[in-house]
Amino acid sequence: MAKKIDRIAQMLNCPVKGEELRRAVTESRKEFLLAQEKEAALEEDVLDDEAFEDDEDDEYDEFDWTTE
């Protein structure tokens, strides 16, 4: 496993392709984080919408003593 890590480190420090590789890693990480944030925001919206739907569909009224 250590040999693979050393090769990656060598590639990142390479004077010819190192800068290009570092830039590509940075850009892909940014895209990944942005996609993750969008996904989390969509999940929160869905969860919020479901919570409101459940409240509206509930036929039990806790203040209506005639249903018990």
Secondary structure as UniProt FT lines:
FT   HELIX           2..12
FT   TURN            15..17
FT   HELIX           18..57
FT   TURN            62..63
FT   HELIX           65..67
//
